[in-house]
Amino acid sequence: MARHFLYKKGENQNLYLTISGKKSNALTLNKITEVIKKHCKTVNLKRFDDKDDTLEAAFYIDVDNFDSLANLKKDLDSLSKSISISYIDKVGFY
């Protein structure tokens, strides 16, 4: 999925990132945000849903390169086995 994003040298990638999963001590909005901030230059929360035992959060993020995106996914995956991660390129969402 993420390997399809192309980066030109010196160009950032602006993405919408959606994360969902079963709430737990390891999967909270604060912990998700900490991980994202570690890998992204820009982090803006756009939506947060907390219903029953599920949470879903949508962010606008800016990453430097594919390695940052891959490391972000790896660290988010380590928070919970129930996590679902979706990246959408911001281009065309105006």
Biopython code that builds the backbone (N, CA, C, O; Angstrom):
import numpy as np
from Bio.PDB.StructureBuilder import StructureBuilder

atoms = [
    (1, "MET", "N", (0.830, -1.184, 0.000)),
    (1, "MET", "CA", (0.000, 0.000, 0.000)),
    (1, "MET", "C", (0.874, 1.246, 0.000)),
    (1, "MET", "O", (0.786, 2.046, -0.931)),
    (2, "ALA", "N", (1.711, 1.435, 1.010)),
    (2, "ALA", "CA", (2.503, 2.660, 1.122)),
    (2, "ALA", "C", (3.581, 2.731, 0.057)),
    (2, "ALA", "O", (4.046, 3.824, -0.263)),
    (3, "ARG", "N", (3.991, 1.611, -0.498)),
    (3, "ARG", "CA", (5.079, 1.630, -1.475)),
    (3, "ARG", "C", (4.686, 2.325, -2.758)),
    (3, "ARG", "O", (5.552, 2.628, -3.579)),
    (4, "HIS", "N", (3.400, 2.588, -2.959)),
    (4, "HIS", "CA", (2.927, 3.237, -4.173)),
    (4, "HIS", "C", (3.119, 4.750, -4.150)),
    (4, "HIS", "O", (2.959, 5.401, -5.182)),
    (5, "PHE", "N", (3.454, 5.318, -3.004)),
    (5, "PHE", "CA", (3.686, 6.754, -2.929)),
    (5, "PHE", "C", (5.075, 7.047, -3.457)),
    (5, "PHE", "O", (6.051, 6.428, -3.035)),
    (6, "LEU", "N", (5.163, 7.979, -4.369)),
    (6, "LEU", "CA", (6.442, 8.344, -4.960)),
    (6, "LEU", "C", (6.909, 9.664, -4.378)),
    (6, "LEU", "O", (6.115, 10.580, -4.167)),
    (7, "TYR", "N", (8.180, 9.749, -4.125)),
    (7, "TYR", "CA", (8.755, 10.965, -3.579)),
    (7, "TYR", "C", (9.795, 11.496, -4.547)),
    (7, "TYR", "O", (10.656, 10.753, -5.019)),
    (8, "LYS", "N", (9.712, 12.773, -4.837)),
    (8, "LYS", "CA", (10.770, 13.438, -5.578)),
    (8, "LYS", "C", (11.755, 13.956, -4.551)),
    (8, "LYS", "O", (11.379, 14.299, -3.431)),
    (9, "LYS", "N", (13.022, 14.012, -4.941)),
    (9, "LYS", "CA", (14.034, 14.485, -4.011)),
    (9, "LYS", "C", (13.675, 15.888, -3.516)),
    (9, "LYS", "O", (13.416, 16.793, -4.309)),
    (10, "GLY", "N", (13.663, 16.049, -2.193)),
    (10, "GLY", "CA", (13.381, 17.343, -1.603)),
    (10, "GLY", "C", (11.898, 17.677, -1.507)),
    (10, "GLY", "O", (11.540, 18.785, -1.109)),
    (11, "GLU", "N", (11.033, 16.735, -1.865)),
    (11, "GLU", "CA", (9.596, 17.009, -1.833)),
    (11, "GLU", "C", (8.936, 16.212, -0.716)),
    (11, "GLU", "O", (9.163, 15.008, -0.595)),
    (12, "ASN", "N", (8.129, 16.866, 0.091)),
    (12, "ASN", "CA", (7.412, 16.203, 1.170)),
    (12, "ASN", "C", (6.157, 15.544, 0.631)),
    (12, "ASN", "O", (5.680, 15.872, -0.455)),
    (13, "GLN", "N", (5.632, 14.611, 1.406)),
    (13, "GLN", "CA", (4.387, 13.945, 1.049)),
    (13, "GLN", "C", (3.329, 14.330, 2.080)),
    (13, "GLN", "O", (3.493, 14.076, 3.273)),
    (14, "ASN", "N", (2.251, 14.940, 1.615)),
    (14, "ASN", "CA", (1.130, 15.309, 2.477)),
    (14, "ASN", "C", (0.065, 14.236, 2.339)),
    (14, "ASN", "O", (-0.391, 13.934, 1.236)),
    (15, "LEU", "N", (-0.325, 13.667, 3.459)),
    (15, "LEU", "CA", (-1.250, 12.540, 3.442)),
    (15, "LEU", "C", (-2.336, 12.703, 4.486)),
    (15, "LEU", "O", (-2.162, 13.396, 5.488)),
    (16, "TYR", "N", (-3.454, 12.052, 4.232)),
    (16, "TYR", "CA", (-4.452, 11.838, 5.262)),
    (16, "TYR", "C", (-4.208, 10.445, 5.811)),
    (16, "TYR", "O", (-4.098, 9.482, 5.051)),
    (17, "LEU", "N", (-4.123, 10.338, 7.115)),
    (17, "LEU", "CA", (-3.860, 9.081, 7.792)),
    (17, "LEU", "C", (-5.063, 8.771, 8.676)),
    (17, "LEU", "O", (-5.457, 9.581, 9.515)),
    (18, "THR", "N", (-5.637, 7.597, 8.479)),
    (18, "THR", "CA", (-6.744, 7.154, 9.316)),
    (18, "THR", "C", (-6.323, 5.900, 10.062)),
    (18, "THR", "O", (-5.800, 4.952, 9.476)),
    (19, "ILE", "N", (-6.561, 5.916, 11.356)),
    (19, "ILE", "CA", (-6.201, 4.793, 12.217)),
    (19, "ILE", "C", (-7.448, 4.365, 12.974)),
    (19, "ILE", "O", (-8.168, 5.196, 13.528)),
    (20, "SER", "N", (-7.692, 3.073, 12.992)),
    (20, "SER", "CA", (-8.812, 2.567, 13.770)),
    (20, "SER", "C", (-8.402, 1.263, 14.444)),
    (20, "SER", "O", (-7.493, 0.567, 13.992)),
    (21, "GLY", "N", (-9.089, 0.952, 15.526)),
    (21, "GLY", "CA", (-8.788, -0.272, 16.242)),
    (21, "GLY", "C", (-9.577, -0.361, 17.532)),
    (21, "GLY", "O", (-10.306, 0.554, 17.915)),
    (22, "LYS", "N", (-9.404, -1.486, 18.181)),
    (22, "LYS", "CA", (-10.059, -1.728, 19.461)),
    (22, "LYS", "C", (-9.309, -0.971, 20.554)),
    (22, "LYS", "O", (-8.091, -1.096, 20.681)),
    (23, "LYS", "N", (-10.048, -0.181, 21.346)),
    (23, "LYS", "CA", (-9.427, 0.585, 22.424)),
    (23, "LYS", "C", (-8.767, -0.349, 23.432)),
    (23, "LYS", "O", (-9.286, -1.420, 23.749)),
    (24, "SER", "N", (-7.612, 0.084, 23.924)),
    (24, "SER", "CA", (-6.896, -0.639, 24.966)),
    (24, "SER", "C", (-5.957, 0.353, 25.649)),
    (24, "SER", "O", (-5.887, 1.521, 25.266)),
    (25, "ASN", "N", (-5.243, -0.124, 26.655)),
    (25, "ASN", "CA", (-4.255, 0.746, 27.312)),
    (25, "ASN", "C", (-3.154, 1.138, 26.338)),
    (25, "ASN", "O", (-2.559, 2.207, 26.474)),
    (26, "ALA", "N", (-2.877, 0.281, 25.352)),
    (26, "ALA", "CA", (-1.820, 0.560, 24.383)),
    (26, "ALA", "C", (-2.321, 1.395, 23.207)),
    (26, "ALA", "O", (-1.528, 2.074, 22.554)),
    (27, "LEU", "N", (-3.606, 1.356, 22.933)),
    (27, "LEU", "CA", (-4.158, 2.075, 21.788)),
    (27, "LEU", "C", (-5.088, 3.182, 22.269)),
    (27, "LEU", "O", (-6.288, 2.984, 22.457)),
    (28, "THR", "N", (-4.492, 4.349, 22.460)),
    (28, "THR", "CA", (-5.224, 5.543, 22.875)),
    (28, "THR", "C", (-4.855, 6.673, 21.923)),
    (28, "THR", "O", (-3.853, 6.586, 21.214)),
    (29, "LEU", "N", (-5.649, 7.718, 21.905)),
    (29, "LEU", "CA", (-5.347, 8.858, 21.051)),
    (29, "LEU", "C", (-3.980, 9.454, 21.403)),
    (29, "LEU", "O", (-3.219, 9.815, 20.506)),
    (30, "ASN", "N", (-3.663, 9.561, 22.689)),
    (30, "ASN", "CA", (-2.375, 10.123, 23.100)),
    (30, "ASN", "C", (-1.206, 9.298, 22.591)),
    (30, "ASN", "O", (-0.222, 9.852, 22.101)),
    (31, "LYS", "N", (-1.303, 7.980, 22.703)),
    (31, "LYS", "CA", (-0.199, 7.122, 22.253)),
    (31, "LYS", "C", (-0.061, 7.144, 20.740)),
    (31, "LYS", "O", (1.054, 7.149, 20.218)),
    (32, "ILE", "N", (-1.173, 7.156, 20.039)),
    (32, "ILE", "CA", (-1.143, 7.240, 18.578)),
    (32, "ILE", "C", (-0.480, 8.550, 18.151)),
    (32, "ILE", "O", (0.381, 8.562, 17.272)),
    (33, "THR", "N", (-0.887, 9.642, 18.778)),
    (33, "THR", "CA", (-0.345, 10.954, 18.435)),
    (33, "THR", "C", (1.149, 11.028, 18.722)),
    (33, "THR", "O", (1.897, 11.602, 17.931)),
    (34, "GLU", "N", (1.602, 10.456, 19.847)),
    (34, "GLU", "CA", (3.033, 10.424, 20.169)),
    (34, "GLU", "C", (3.829, 9.751, 19.049)),
    (34, "GLU", "O", (4.866, 10.260, 18.622)),
    (35, "VAL", "N", (3.335, 8.608, 18.579)),
    (35, "VAL", "CA", (4.026, 7.866, 17.522)),
    (35, "VAL", "C", (4.064, 8.682, 16.233)),
    (35, "VAL", "O", (5.101, 8.762, 15.575)),
    (36, "ILE", "N", (2.948, 9.281, 15.878)),
    (36, "ILE", "CA", (2.893, 10.051, 14.638)),
    (36, "ILE", "C", (3.852, 11.231, 14.698)),
    (36, "ILE", "O", (4.583, 11.484, 13.740)),
    (37, "LYS", "N", (3.859, 11.953, 15.808)),
    (37, "LYS", "CA", (4.736, 13.122, 15.951)),
    (37, "LYS", "C", (6.210, 12.747, 15.838)),
    (37, "LYS", "O", (7.026, 13.563, 15.409)),
    (38, "LYS", "N", (6.554, 11.534, 16.215)),
    (38, "LYS", "CA", (7.929, 11.058, 16.145)),
    (38, "LYS", "C", (8.421, 10.976, 14.690)),
    (38, "LYS", "O", (9.616, 11.120, 14.432)),
    (39, "HIS", "N", (7.507, 10.746, 13.751)),
    (39, "HIS", "CA", (7.893, 10.488, 12.365)),
    (39, "HIS", "C", (7.455, 11.561, 11.370)),
    (39, "HIS", "O", (7.881, 11.534, 10.215)),
    (40, "CYS", "N", (6.620, 12.498, 11.792)),
    (40, "CYS", "CA", (6.045, 13.462, 10.850)),
    (40, "CYS", "C", (6.395, 14.895, 11.227)),
    (40, "CYS", "O", (6.526, 15.230, 12.405)),
    (41, "LYS", "N", (6.542, 15.728, 10.212)),
    (41, "LYS", "CA", (6.821, 17.144, 10.441)),
    (41, "LYS", "C", (5.562, 17.898, 10.821)),
    (41, "LYS", "O", (5.605, 18.809, 11.647)),
    (42, "THR", "N", (4.443, 17.524, 10.223)),
    (42, "THR", "CA", (3.158, 18.161, 10.497)),
    (42, "THR", "C", (2.176, 17.088, 10.938)),
    (42, "THR", "O", (2.078, 16.031, 10.315)),
    (43, "VAL", "N", (1.444, 17.364, 12.020)),
    (43, "VAL", "CA", (0.413, 16.444, 12.501)),
    (43, "VAL", "C", (-0.794, 17.276, 12.910)),
    (43, "VAL", "O", (-0.726, 18.061, 13.856)),
    (44, "ASN", "N", (-1.891, 17.102, 12.197)),
    (44, "ASN", "CA", (-3.130, 17.807, 12.536)),
    (44, "ASN", "C", (-4.258, 16.792, 12.656)),
    (44, "ASN", "O", (-4.573, 16.088, 11.697)),
    (45, "LEU", "N", (-4.859, 16.722, 13.827)),
    (45, "LEU", "CA", (-5.999, 15.844, 14.039)),
    (45, "LEU", "C", (-7.210, 16.445, 13.339)),
    (45, "LEU", "O", (-7.564, 17.598, 13.587)),
    (46, "LYS", "N", (-7.841, 15.674, 12.472)),
    (46, "LYS", "CA", (-9.001, 16.147, 11.718)),
    (46, "LYS", "C", (-10.308, 15.563, 12.240)),
    (46, "LYS", "O", (-11.357, 16.203, 12.163)),
    (47, "ARG", "N", (-10.240, 14.338, 12.774)),
    (47, "ARG", "CA", (-11.448, 13.700, 13.293)),
    (47, "ARG", "C", (-11.054, 12.655, 14.327)),
    (47, "ARG", "O", (-10.038, 11.975, 14.184)),
    (48, "PHE", "N", (-11.869, 12.536, 15.368)),
    (48, "PHE", "CA", (-11.649, 11.497, 16.372)),
    (48, "PHE", "C", (-12.994, 10.958, 16.804)),
    (48, "PHE", "O", (-13.861, 11.706, 17.257)),
    (49, "ASP", "N", (-13.166, 9.643, 16.660)),
    (49, "ASP", "CA", (-14.392, 8.970, 17.089)),
    (49, "ASP", "C", (-14.034, 7.951, 18.158)),
    (49, "ASP", "O", (-13.127, 7.138, 17.979)),
    (50, "ASP", "N", (-14.751, 8.002, 19.266)),
    (50, "ASP", "CA", (-14.545, 7.091, 20.388)),
    (50, "ASP", "C", (-15.906, 6.500, 20.723)),
    (50, "ASP", "O", (-16.717, 7.128, 21.403)),
    (51, "LYS", "N", (-16.145, 5.290, 20.241)),
    (51, "LYS", "CA", (-17.462, 4.678, 20.412)),
    (51, "LYS", "C", (-17.309, 3.257, 20.916)),
    (51, "LYS", "O", (-16.564, 2.455, 20.352)),
    (52, "ASP", "N", (-18.027, 2.960, 21.988)),
    (52, "ASP", "CA", (-17.988, 1.633, 22.592)),
    (52, "ASP", "C", (-16.540, 1.217, 22.826)),
    (52, "ASP", "O", (-15.835, 1.861, 23.603)),
    (53, "ASP", "N", (-16.084, 0.155, 22.169)),
    (53, "ASP", "CA", (-14.717, -0.319, 22.387)),
    (53, "ASP", "C", (-13.794, -0.020, 21.205)),
    (53, "ASP", "O", (-12.711, -0.596, 21.100)),
    (54, "THR", "N", (-14.222, 0.882, 20.313)),
    (54, "THR", "CA", (-13.441, 1.192, 19.113)),
    (54, "THR", "C", (-13.096, 2.676, 19.063)),
    (54, "THR", "O", (-13.885, 3.533, 19.463)),
    (55, "LEU", "N", (-11.891, 2.956, 18.558)),
    (55, "LEU", "CA", (-11.544, 4.347, 18.310)),
    (55, "LEU", "C", (-11.105, 4.472, 16.860)),
    (55, "LEU", "O", (-10.558, 3.540, 16.270)),
    (56, "GLU", "N", (-11.361, 5.645, 16.306)),
    (56, "GLU", "CA", (-10.916, 5.959, 14.960)),
    (56, "GLU", "C", (-10.463, 7.409, 14.948)),
    (56, "GLU", "O", (-11.153, 8.293, 15.456)),
    (57, "ALA", "N", (-9.301, 7.640, 14.366)),
    (57, "ALA", "CA", (-8.743, 8.986, 14.309)),
    (57, "ALA", "C", (-8.230, 9.244, 12.904)),
    (57, "ALA", "O", (-7.622, 8.375, 12.280)),
    (58, "ALA", "N", (-8.485, 10.452, 12.415)),
    (58, "ALA", "CA", (-8.002, 10.862, 11.097)),
    (58, "ALA", "C", (-7.097, 12.070, 11.281)),
    (58, "ALA", "O", (-7.441, 13.023, 11.980)),
    (59, "PHE", "N", (-5.941, 12.014, 10.645)),
    (59, "PHE", "CA", (-4.941, 13.058, 10.749)),
    (59, "PHE", "C", (-4.533, 13.535, 9.364)),
    (59, "PHE", "O", (-4.616, 12.792, 8.386)),
    (60, "TYR", "N", (-4.093, 14.780, 9.295)),
    (60, "TYR", "CA", (-3.378, 15.289, 8.134)),
    (60, "TYR", "C", (-1.918, 15.290, 8.547)),
    (60, "TYR", "O", (-1.559, 15.904, 9.552)),
    (61, "ILE", "N", (-1.063, 14.604, 7.781)),
    (61, "ILE", "CA", (0.347, 14.512, 8.144)),
    (61, "ILE", "C", (1.243, 14.927, 6.974)),
    (61, "ILE", "O", (0.829, 14.927, 5.814)),
    (62, "ASP", "N", (2.457, 15.273, 7.313)),
    (62, "ASP", "CA", (3.474, 15.634, 6.329)),
    (62, "ASP", "C", (4.730, 14.842, 6.679)),
    (62, "ASP", "O", (5.308, 15.032, 7.749)),
    (63, "VAL", "N", (5.150, 13.955, 5.776)),
    (63, "VAL", "CA", (6.349, 13.152, 6.003)),
    (63, "VAL", "C", (7.421, 13.525, 4.986)),
    (63, "VAL", "O", (7.121, 13.963, 3.875)),
    (64, "ASP", "N", (8.668, 13.344, 5.389)),
    (64, "ASP", "CA", (9.792, 13.700, 4.530)),
    (64, "ASP", "C", (10.031, 12.706, 3.399)),
    (64, "ASP", "O", (10.361, 13.093, 2.278)),
    (65, "ASN", "N", (9.860, 11.413, 3.708)),
    (65, "ASN", "CA", (10.228, 10.396, 2.729)),
    (65, "ASN", "C", (9.551, 9.070, 3.050)),
    (65, "ASN", "O", (8.861, 8.922, 4.059)),
    (66, "PHE", "N", (9.771, 8.125, 2.165)),
    (66, "PHE", "CA", (9.151, 6.813, 2.327)),
    (66, "PHE", "C", (9.640, 6.106, 3.582)),
    (66, "PHE", "O", (8.864, 5.411, 4.239)),
    (67, "ASP", "N", (10.906, 6.268, 3.925)),
    (67, "ASP", "CA", (11.431, 5.623, 5.133)),
    (67, "ASP", "C", (10.684, 6.082, 6.377)),
    (67, "ASP", "O", (10.373, 5.274, 7.252)),
    (68, "SER", "N", (10.395, 7.374, 6.458)),
    (68, "SER", "CA", (9.624, 7.898, 7.592)),
    (68, "SER", "C", (8.232, 7.278, 7.628)),
    (68, "SER", "O", (7.726, 6.942, 8.699)),
    (69, "LEU", "N", (7.624, 7.130, 6.475)),
    (69, "LEU", "CA", (6.294, 6.529, 6.384)),
    (69, "LEU", "C", (6.332, 5.058, 6.794)),
    (69, "LEU", "O", (5.454, 4.592, 7.521)),
    (70, "ALA", "N", (7.341, 4.330, 6.332)),
    (70, "ALA", "CA", (7.479, 2.917, 6.690)),
    (70, "ALA", "C", (7.720, 2.748, 8.188)),
    (70, "ALA", "O", (7.154, 1.852, 8.813)),
    (71, "ASN", "N", (8.558, 3.606, 8.762)),
    (71, "ASN", "CA", (8.826, 3.540, 10.203)),
    (71, "ASN", "C", (7.590, 3.925, 11.014)),
    (71, "ASN", "O", (7.340, 3.352, 12.074)),
    (72, "LEU", "N", (6.824, 4.884, 10.524)),
    (72, "LEU", "CA", (5.573, 5.258, 11.182)),
    (72, "LEU", "C", (4.631, 4.066, 11.234)),
    (72, "LEU", "O", (4.065, 3.764, 12.284)),
    (73, "LYS", "N", (4.461, 3.391, 10.110)),
    (73, "LYS", "CA", (3.573, 2.223, 10.058)),
    (73, "LYS", "C", (4.045, 1.135, 11.014)),
    (73, "LYS", "O", (3.237, 0.535, 11.723)),
    (74, "LYS", "N", (5.349, 0.880, 11.036)),
    (74, "LYS", "CA", (5.902, -0.151, 11.922)),
    (74, "LYS", "C", (5.610, 0.179, 13.385)),
    (74, "LYS", "O", (5.192, -0.693, 14.145)),
    (75, "ASP", "N", (5.828, 1.428, 13.778)),
    (75, "ASP", "CA", (5.589, 1.820, 15.171)),
    (75, "ASP", "C", (4.102, 1.814, 15.527)),
    (75, "ASP", "O", (3.733, 1.446, 16.642)),
    (76, "LEU", "N", (3.247, 2.222, 14.581)),
    (76, "LEU", "CA", (1.806, 2.164, 14.843)),
    (76, "LEU", "C", (1.340, 0.719, 14.975)),
    (76, "LEU", "O", (0.538, 0.404, 15.855)),
    (77, "ASP", "N", (1.836, -0.160, 14.109)),
    (77, "ASP", "CA", (1.469, -1.579, 14.181)),
    (77, "ASP", "C", (1.850, -2.189, 15.522)),
    (77, "ASP", "O", (1.175, -3.098, 16.004)),
    (78, "SER", "N", (2.924, -1.696, 16.127)),
    (78, "SER", "CA", (3.380, -2.251, 17.397)),
    (78, "SER", "C", (2.466, -1.873, 18.569)),
    (78, "SER", "O", (2.545, -2.483, 19.635)),
    (79, "LEU", "N", (1.600, -0.873, 18.376)),
    (79, "LEU", "CA", (0.684, -0.469, 19.457)),
    (79, "LEU", "C", (-0.389, -1.516, 19.730)),
    (79, "LEU", "O", (-0.772, -1.731, 20.881)),
    (80, "SER", "N", (-0.874, -2.167, 18.677)),
    (80, "SER", "CA", (-1.988, -3.096, 18.844)),
    (80, "SER", "C", (-2.117, -3.996, 17.624)),
    (80, "SER", "O", (-1.876, -3.568, 16.495)),
    (81, "LYS", "N", (-2.496, -5.243, 17.860)),
    (81, "LYS", "CA", (-2.752, -6.167, 16.750)),
    (81, "LYS", "C", (-4.044, -5.816, 16.026)),
    (81, "LYS", "O", (-4.239, -6.223, 14.881)),
    (82, "SER", "N", (-4.922, -5.071, 16.674)),
    (82, "SER", "CA", (-6.225, -4.743, 16.077)),
    (82, "SER", "C", (-6.188, -3.480, 15.216)),
    (82, "SER", "O", (-7.201, -3.096, 14.631)),
    (83, "ILE", "N", (-5.024, -2.836, 15.137)),
    (83, "ILE", "CA", (-4.956, -1.548, 14.455)),
    (83, "ILE", "C", (-5.104, -1.703, 12.939)),
    (83, "ILE", "O", (-4.594, -2.641, 12.328)),
    (84, "SER", "N", (-5.819, -0.747, 12.371)),
    (84, "SER", "CA", (-5.971, -0.654, 10.925)),
    (84, "SER", "C", (-5.477, 0.729, 10.515)),
    (84, "SER", "O", (-5.853, 1.736, 11.114)),
    (85, "ILE", "N", (-4.627, 0.766, 9.482)),
    (85, "ILE", "CA", (-3.993, 2.012, 9.059)),
    (85, "ILE", "C", (-4.293, 2.250, 7.593)),
    (85, "ILE", "O", (-4.161, 1.351, 6.763)),
    (86, "SER", "N", (-4.705, 3.486, 7.282)),
    (86, "SER", "CA", (-5.001, 3.838, 5.897)),
    (86, "SER", "C", (-4.350, 5.178, 5.575)),
    (86, "SER", "O", (-4.491, 6.143, 6.326)),
    (87, "TYR", "N", (-3.635, 5.229, 4.453)),
    (87, "TYR", "CA", (-3.027, 6.466, 3.969)),
    (87, "TYR", "C", (-3.746, 6.877, 2.689)),
    (87, "TYR", "O", (-4.012, 6.042, 1.825)),
    (88, "ILE", "N", (-4.057, 8.156, 2.572)),
    (88, "ILE", "CA", (-4.640, 8.688, 1.341)),
    (88, "ILE", "C", (-3.853, 9.933, 0.959)),
    (88, "ILE", "O", (-3.666, 10.831, 1.779)),
    (89, "ASP", "N", (-3.395, 9.984, -0.279)),
    (89, "ASP", "CA", (-2.657, 11.134, -0.766)),
    (89, "ASP", "C", (-3.578, 12.340, -0.768)),
    (89, "ASP", "O", (-4.719, 12.256, -1.221)),
    (90, "LYS", "N", (-3.084, 13.462, -0.262)),
    (90, "LYS", "CA", (-3.896, 14.662, -0.142)),
    (90, "LYS", "C", (-4.222, 15.286, -1.499)),
    (90, "LYS", "O", (-5.211, 16.011, -1.612)),
    (91, "VAL", "N", (-3.425, 15.026, -2.522)),
    (91, "VAL", "CA", (-3.645, 15.608, -3.833)),
    (91, "VAL", "C", (-5.055, 15.248, -4.317)),
    (91, "VAL", "O", (-5.452, 14.084, -4.289)),
    (92, "GLY", "N", (-5.786, 16.241, -4.749)),
    (92, "GLY", "CA", (-7.142, 16.001, -5.237)),
    (92, "GLY", "C", (-8.209, 16.099, -4.169)),
    (92, "GLY", "O", (-9.384, 15.889, -4.469)),
    (93, "PHE", "N", (-7.846, 16.413, -2.925)),
    (93, "PHE", "CA", (-8.809, 16.520, -1.832)),
    (93, "PHE", "C", (-9.089, 17.970, -1.484)),
    (93, "PHE", "O", (-9.400, 18.262, -0.329)),
    (94, "TYR", "N", (-8.994, 18.863, -2.404)),
    (94, "TYR", "CA", (-9.239, 20.282, -2.119)),
    (94, "TYR", "C", (-10.668, 20.623, -2.342)),
    (94, "TYR", "O", (-11.066, 21.773, -2.153)),
]
sb = StructureBuilder()
sb.init_structure("model")
sb.init_model(0)
sb.init_chain("A")
sb.init_seg("    ")
for serial, (resi, resn, name, xyz) in enumerate(atoms, 1):
    if name == "N":
        sb.init_residue(resn, " ", resi, " ")
    sb.init_atom(name, np.array(xyz, "f"), 0.0, 1.0, " ", f" {name:<3s}", serial, name[0])
structure = sb.get_structure()
